[in-house]
Amino acid sequence: MNTRRLDHIARRVCYTASGVLILALTSGCSLVGISNVEEAAYTVVIEDDNFELRDYEPMVIVETTVDDDFDNAGNKAFHRLFAYISGNNVANSEIAMTAPVIADQAAASPGTDIAMTAPVLQEYSQGGWRYAFVLPADSTLETAPKPLDDKVRLAQVPAKKVAVVQFSGFSSEERMQDKTSELNGWISANELTPLSEPRWAGYNPPWTIPFLRRNEVMIDVQ
């Protein structure tokens, strides 16, 4: 994967998701950016300094695809998805966000869709950029309210095993490339097989003090 694009995605998602993270500040983030919001559920299988092997539980996402250039797509997608969790759904209910914000350029994740309708996910798919917000752990396709916007849909993401390297500070192009190389080396040393392109995950709002920032590079493995 082009590391320049990965870094661009990382920075852009941070900006486009800032509204959600500001909302999260009122229910779990401090003014220095330490987040106490719910995270996507996982179990640590291996913990090795800054590296982890995690088993992620299935999750429900709400997603949308925007056929536009990268910069415009992010803003359009954010407004659609933020509207959904703010009440633009059949139940007129507000839905809490979870962490982290996630971005990648992998192939579209498998899922069970609800027609006309699960870290924020972002990836390039056929026809444009796909963005997604992860819904709280108790969400299911049956209980999550259907979107009112026909450009927004719900999907189920299956359980997966994920290799992760964690780092603080800002996510520059050089750091993303270095951390991806480190993670690939760790994956090889642990005799794991990579199944996806690397993706970036951020857990803090943009104003977070650099040394308190939690960033990750993730790769699905088996």
C-alpha positions as a printed NumPy array, in Angstrom:
array([[  0.   ,   0.   ,   0.   ],
       [  1.17 ,   3.541,  -0.73 ],
       [  2.302,   4.925,   2.632],
       [  1.762,   8.509,   1.482],
       [ -1.911,   7.722,   0.939],
       [ -2.12 ,   5.924,   4.292],
       [ -0.732,   8.971,   6.08 ],
       [ -3.09 ,  11.245,   4.134],
       [ -6.   ,   9.059,   5.198],
       [ -4.865,   9.101,   8.81 ],
       [ -4.695,  12.86 ,   8.954],
       [ -7.891,  13.387,   6.97 ],
       [-10.   ,  11.006,   9.051],
       [ -8.792,  12.77 ,  12.175],
       [-10.087,  16.044,  10.779],
       [-13.375,  14.778,   9.318],
       [-14.188,  12.821,  12.48 ],
       [-13.414,  15.703,  14.807],
       [-17.098,  16.481,  15.231],
       [-17.741,  13.01 ,  16.607],
       [-14.73 ,  13.243,  18.87 ],
       [-15.839,  16.633,  20.156],
       [-19.197,  15.059,  20.962],
       [-17.343,  12.26 ,  22.728],
       [-15.572,  14.875,  24.85 ],
       [-18.825,  15.545,  26.66 ],
       [-19.187,  11.869,  27.576],
       [-15.68 ,  10.575,  28.09 ],
       [-12.824,  12.77 ,  26.848],
       [-10.762,  15.257,  28.828],
       [ -9.485,  18.583,  27.616],
       [ -6.028,  17.065,  27.115],
       [ -7.586,  14.409,  24.9  ],
       [ -7.608,  11.317,  27.12 ],
       [-10.56 ,   9.232,  25.967],
       [-12.753,   7.052,  28.154],
       [-15.298,   6.16 ,  25.476],
       [-16.2  ,   2.563,  24.684],
       [-13.761,   0.726,  22.416],
       [-14.47 ,  -1.957,  19.849],
       [-14.384,  -5.206,  21.858],
       [-11.308,  -7.446,  21.657],
       [ -9.203,  -9.903,  23.666],
       [ -5.405,  -9.673,  23.783],
       [ -3.86 , -13.005,  22.726],
       [ -0.211, -11.886,  22.708],
       [  1.251,  -8.777,  24.356],
       [  4.828,  -7.983,  23.379],
       [  6.016,  -4.474,  24.256],
       [  4.227,  -2.192,  21.745],
       [  2.843,  -5.121,  19.738],
       [ -0.339,  -7.081,  20.321],
       [ -2.244,  -9.899,  18.701],
       [ -5.954,  -9.354,  19.279],
       [ -9.123, -11.306,  18.703],
       [-11.79 ,  -8.787,  17.742],
       [-15.406,  -9.673,  18.336],
       [-17.98 ,  -9.244,  15.571],
       [-19.16 ,  -5.668,  15.247],
       [-21.941,  -3.75 ,  13.592],
       [-21.035,  -0.737,  11.5  ],
       [-22.987,   1.975,   9.759],
       [-21.408,   2.911,   6.452],
       [-21.744,   5.037,   3.361],
       [-19.932,   5.31 ,   0.03 ],
       [-19.206,   8.647,  -1.624],
       [-18.194,   8.81 ,  -5.296],
       [-16.026,  11.915,  -5.155],
       [-12.407,  12.896,  -4.71 ],
       [-10.852,  12.063,  -1.362],
       [-11.175,  15.465,   0.312],
       [-14.818,  16.03 ,  -0.631],
       [-15.807,  12.424,   0.096],
       [-14.695,  12.676,   3.712],
       [-16.871,  15.675,   4.486],
       [-19.939,  14.287,   2.731],
       [-19.626,  10.876,   4.372],
       [-19.093,  12.349,   7.832],
       [-22.27 ,  14.406,   7.653],
       [-24.322,  11.396,   6.545],
       [-23.007,   9.112,   9.272],
       [-23.047,  11.73 ,  12.009],
       [-26.661,  12.481,  11.118],
       [-27.474,   8.777,  11.584],
       [-26.003,   8.521,  15.088],
       [-27.588,  11.881,  15.969],
       [-31.101,  10.615,  15.271],
       [-31.621,  10.423,  11.503],
       [-32.935,   6.872,  11.826],
       [-36.336,   5.185,  12.099],
       [-36.2  ,   5.238,  15.906],
       [-35.146,   8.9  ,  16.033],
       [-32.564,   7.772,  18.607],
       [-29.041,   8.98 ,  19.349],
       [-26.298,   6.34 ,  19.258],
       [-22.985,   6.497,  21.125],
       [-19.728,   6.35 ,  19.179],
       [-16.929,   3.919,  19.985],
       [-13.162,   4.134,  19.459],
       [-10.983,   3.965,  17.462],
       [-11.276,   5.955,  14.265],
       [ -9.949,   3.572,  11.599],
       [ -8.842,   4.201,   8.018],
       [ -7.566,   1.964,   5.228],
       [ -7.628,   1.237,   1.524],
       [ -8.44 ,  -2.466,   1.773],
       [-11.106,  -4.274,  -0.196],
       [-14.591,  -3.798,   1.188],
       [-15.133,  -5.785,   4.361],
       [-17.588,  -8.686,   4.188],
       [-20.924,  -8.   ,   5.781],
       [-24.63 ,  -8.67 ,   5.809],
       [-26.381,  -5.594,   4.491],
       [-29.776,  -4.158,   5.298],
       [-31.237,  -2.826,   2.085],
       [-31.881,   0.934,   1.865],
       [-30.313,   1.572,   4.982],
       [-21.304,  -1.353,  11.983],
       [-11.96 ,   2.905,  16.472],
       [-14.593,   5.272,  12.063],
       [-13.662,   2.961,   9.204],
       [-12.692,   4.231,   5.776],
       [-11.607,   2.459,   2.637],
       [-11.75 ,   2.751,  -1.131],
       [-14.371,   0.526,  -2.728],
       [-15.856,   0.21 ,  -6.196],
       [-17.461,   3.551,  -6.951],
       [-15.837,   5.733,  -4.31 ],
       [-14.65 ,   6.037,  -0.72 ],
       [-16.38 ,   3.964,   1.946],
       [-16.622,   5.4  ,   5.459],
       [-18.049,   3.645,   8.506],
       [-18.684,   4.277,  12.186],
       [-18.518,   1.362,  14.627],
       [-21.667,   1.022,  16.724],
       [-21.7  ,   0.075,  20.435],
       [-20.997,  -3.568,  21.311],
       [-24.604,  -4.376,  22.178],
       [-25.765,  -3.388,  18.683],
       [-27.055,  -6.017,  16.26 ],
       [-28.467,  -5.784,  12.759],
       [-31.858,  -6.506,  14.289],
       [-31.708,  -3.881,  17.052],
       [-29.772,  -1.054,  15.382],
       [-32.276,   1.456,  13.97 ],
       [-32.405,   1.549,  10.198],
       [-31.106,   4.75 ,   8.602],
       [-33.568,   7.125,   6.984],
       [-30.966,   8.111,   4.376],
       [-30.924,   5.514,   1.586],
       [-27.211,   6.249,   1.036],
       [-26.441,   4.875,   4.506],
       [-26.581,   1.19 ,   5.425],
       [-25.856,  -1.19 ,   8.278],
       [-23.442,  -4.113,   7.989],
       [-22.089,  -6.918,  10.157],
       [-18.283,  -7.312,  10.328],
       [-17.179, -10.814,  11.369],
       [-14.763, -11.673,  14.155],
       [-11.116, -11.373,  13.13 ],
       [ -7.573, -11.755,  14.416],
       [ -5.562,  -8.536,  14.175],
       [ -1.869,  -7.747,  14.673],
       [ -1.288,  -4.264,  16.1  ],
       [  1.62 ,  -1.939,  16.829],
       [  0.911,   1.03 ,  19.106],
       [  2.717,   4.385,  19.185],
       [  2.236,   7.905,  20.493],
       [  2.792,  11.298,  18.91 ],
       [  1.602,  12.399,  15.491],
       [  1.208,  10.071,  12.516],
       [  3.592,  11.354,   9.863],
       [  4.195,   9.556,   6.573],
       [  7.631,   8.422,   7.764],
       [  6.292,   7.117,  11.089],
       [  3.461,   5.228,   9.408],
       [  5.934,   3.598,   7.026],
       [  8.311,   2.725,   9.858],
       [  5.546,   1.291,  12.054],
       [  4.111,  -0.74 ,   9.186],
       [  7.561,  -2.193,   8.533],
       [  7.958,  -2.985,  12.246],
       [  4.555,  -4.656,  12.366],
       [  5.252,  -6.75 ,   9.273],
       [  8.511,  -7.881,  10.877],
       [  6.692,  -8.844,  14.084],
       [  4.045, -10.732,  12.104],
       [  6.74 , -12.7  ,  10.291],
       [  8.663, -13.417,  13.509],
       [  5.504, -14.824,  15.084],
       [  4.777, -16.992,  12.029],
       [  1.512, -15.248,  11.246],
       [  0.102, -14.669,   7.765],
       [ -1.093, -11.148,   6.849],
       [ -4.587, -11.023,   5.353],
       [ -5.086,  -7.304,   4.781],
       [ -3.405,  -4.052,   3.921],
       [ -2.3  ,  -1.975,   6.934],
       [ -4.788,   0.463,   8.38 ],
       [ -4.404,   3.352,  10.797],
       [ -6.336,   3.676,  14.052],
       [ -6.535,   6.743,  16.278],
       [ -8.163,   6.971,  19.696],
       [ -7.957,  10.668,  20.554],
       [ -9.354,  14.004,  19.393],
       [ -7.076,  16.289,  17.343],
       [ -6.162,  18.551,  20.298],
       [ -4.606,  15.712,  22.326],
       [ -1.113,  16.378,  23.722],
       [  1.268,  14.427,  21.426],
       [  2.804,  12.144,  24.066],
       [ -0.706,  11.164,  25.223],
       [ -1.891,  10.256,  21.741],
       [ -2.654,   6.611,  21.049],
       [ -2.13 ,   5.569,  17.448],
       [ -2.016,   2.089,  15.962],
       [ -1.249,   0.331,  12.715],
       [ -3.379,  -2.796,  12.266],
       [ -3.14 ,  -5.774,   9.907],
       [ -5.57 ,  -8.705,   9.837],
       [ -3.751, -12.031,  10.22 ],
       [ -4.215, -15.743,  10.581]])
